[in-house]
Amino acid sequence: MKHTSLQIIRDEHASLGAMLKSMRMLIKCGPADSPQRFFDCLRAMLFYIDEFPERLHHTKESTLLFPRVLEAAPGLQAAIAQLNSDHEQGEKAVRELQHLLLAWELLGDSRMQAFVTAGLRYLDFYQAHMHLEETLILPEAEKCLSEADWKQLDAAFRQNMDPLGGKYPPNSAYDRLFTRIVLRARVPVGLGETDSLT
């Protein structure tokens, strides 16, 4: 039986994974001749991560999904503790990145390397985090959770409405953010050029 919450989590991971890939491309290419577009796009992406995955997606995983999986599969205690710690660290890390990006934009290239180093490290961290969830936690949840668990999880995750996912009803508060990212971000997230930011 397919569970809506698992599909939503996987869809949200896919959307976020595509955006992280686009962020990596942006960071590695740098601002080139379009610094305003470069900084604007990265600011919007980091704000999206702070606003949606960090505050909504992760909260539901930590408060609803992980406790149920831990109760049914106590052997996953170390992995779940790691994921919860990642959620706590991730919120702080994305805000630090927002600050580092602003410092680079306002103070110049002397602040570039600090952002690039922290940004690439954060992207690696996030990819590893999602991989652990998808290869260990979600398969275990499919095996061990009850239908009552799934009913509650499905109802909770249906409310997420990821603005980048495109499969759920749009949240009008995020329409401008979604449009900005799509128009300025590189493929695979947006419509931006693949070889140039101009």
C-alpha positions in Angstrom: 0.0 0.0 0.0 1.3 3.4 -0.9 1.4 6.0 1.8 0.9 9.7 0.9 3.3 11.0 3.5 6.2 8.9 2.2 5.5 10.1 -1.4 5.4 13.7 -0.2 8.7 13.3 1.7 10.3 11.7 -1.4 8.9 14.4 -3.7 10.1 17.2 -1.4 13.5 15.6 -1.2 13.6 15.4 -5.0 12.7 19.1 -5.3 15.2 20.1 -2.7 17.9 17.8 -4.3 17.4 19.5 -7.6 17.7 22.9 -6.0 20.9 21.9 -4.1 22.4 20.7 -7.4 21.5 24.1 -9.0 23.0 25.9 -6.0 26.3 23.9 -6.4 26.5 24.9 -10.0 25.9 28.6 -9.1 28.5 28.5 -6.4 31.1 26.8 -8.5 30.6 29.2 -11.5 30.4 32.4 -9.3 28.8 35.7 -10.2 30.6 36.1 -13.6 29.2 39.2 -15.3 25.8 39.1 -13.5 26.5 39.6 -9.8 23.0 41.0 -9.0 21.3 38.0 -10.5 23.8 35.6 -8.8 23.3 37.0 -5.3 19.6 37.5 -5.8 19.1 33.8 -6.8 21.3 32.4 -4.0 19.5 34.6 -1.4 16.1 33.3 -2.6 17.3 29.7 -2.5 18.7 30.0 1.0 15.5 31.8 2.2 13.4 28.9 0.7 15.6 26.3 2.5 15.2 28.2 5.8 11.5 28.8 5.3 10.3 25.5 4.0 12.5 22.5 4.6 14.1 23.7 7.9 10.9 25.0 9.5 8.2 22.7 8.1 9.5 19.6 6.5 12.1 18.8 9.2 9.8 19.7 12.1 7.3 17.1 10.9 10.0 14.5 10.4 11.4 15.1 13.9 8.1 15.3 15.8 5.9 12.9 13.9 7.8 10.4 11.8 11.0 9.7 13.7 9.4 9.0 17.1 7.0 6.4 15.5 9.9 4.7 13.7 12.0 4.7 16.8 9.2 3.1 18.9 8.8 0.4 16.3 12.5 0.0 15.5 14.6 0.9 18.6 17.8 -0.3 16.8 17.6 2.9 14.8 18.2 5.1 17.8 21.7 6.3 16.8 20.6 7.1 13.2 17.5 9.0 14.4 19.6 10.9 16.9 22.0 11.9 14.1 19.1 13.0 11.9 17.5 15.1 14.7 20.9 16.6 15.4 21.3 17.4 11.6 17.9 19.2 11.7 19.1 21.4 14.6 22.4 22.1 13.0 20.9 22.7 9.6 18.7 25.6 10.7 21.8 27.3 12.2 23.9 26.5 9.2 21.5 28.0 6.6 21.3 31.2 8.6 25.1 31.4 8.8 25.2 30.9 5.0 22.7 33.8 4.5 25.0 36.0 6.6 28.2 34.9 4.7 26.5 35.5 1.3 25.5 39.0 2.4 29.0 39.7 3.6 30.4 38.6 0.2 27.8 40.8 -1.6 28.4 43.9 0.5 32.0 43.6 1.4 33.5 42.1 -1.7 35.6 39.2 -2.8 37.6 39.1 0.4 34.5 37.4 1.8 34.0 35.0 -1.1 36.0 32.0 0.0 34.3 31.8 3.4 30.9 31.5 1.7 32.1 29.1 -1.0 33.7 26.8 1.6 30.7 26.8 3.9 28.2 26.6 1.1 29.8 23.5 -0.5 30.2 21.8 2.9 26.5 22.5 3.6 25.4 21.0 0.3 27.4 17.8 1.1 25.9 17.7 4.6 22.4 18.1 3.2 22.8 15.4 0.5 24.1 12.9 3.1 21.2 13.7 5.4 18.6 13.0 2.8 20.4 9.9 1.7 20.3 8.5 5.3 16.6 9.2 5.6 15.8 7.6 2.2 17.9 4.5 2.6 17.3 3.7 6.2 14.4 5.5 7.9 11.8 5.5 5.1 12.2 1.8 4.2 12.0 0.9 7.9 8.9 3.1 8.3 7.2 1.2 5.4 7.9 -2.1 7.1 7.0 -1.3 10.7 4.4 1.5 11.0 0.7 0.8 11.6 -2.2 2.0 9.5 -3.1 4.3 12.4 0.4 5.8 12.2 0.1 6.3 8.5 -3.3 7.9 8.7 -1.9 10.6 11.1 1.3 11.0 9.1 -0.5 11.3 5.8 -2.9 14.0 7.1 0.0 16.0 8.5 2.3 15.9 5.5 -0.5 16.7 3.1 -0.5 20.2 4.6 3.1 20.9 3.6 2.4 22.4 0.1 6.1 22.7 -1.0 6.2 25.7 -3.4 8.9 24.0 -5.5 7.3 20.6 -5.8 4.5 21.6 -8.1 2.3 18.7 -7.1 0.5 20.3 -4.2 -1.8 23.3 -4.0 0.2 26.5 -4.2 0.7 28.6 -1.1 0.2 32.2 -2.3 2.6 33.5 0.3 5.4 31.7 -1.6 4.3 32.6 -5.1 6.8 35.4 -5.6 9.7 33.4 -4.0 8.9 30.4 -6.3 8.8 32.6 -9.4 12.1 34.3 -8.5 13.9 31.0 -8.0 12.5 29.5 -11.2 13.3 32.5 -13.4 16.8 33.0 -12.0 18.0 29.5 -11.0 19.8 27.3 -13.4 18.5 24.1 -14.7 17.4 21.6 -13.2 15.4 23.9 -10.8 14.6 26.9 -13.0 14.7 28.3 -16.5 18.1 30.0 -16.1 20.9 29.5 -18.5 23.1 26.5 -18.0 26.4 28.1 -19.1 25.8 31.7 -18.2 24.0 33.8 -15.7 23.3 36.5 -18.2 
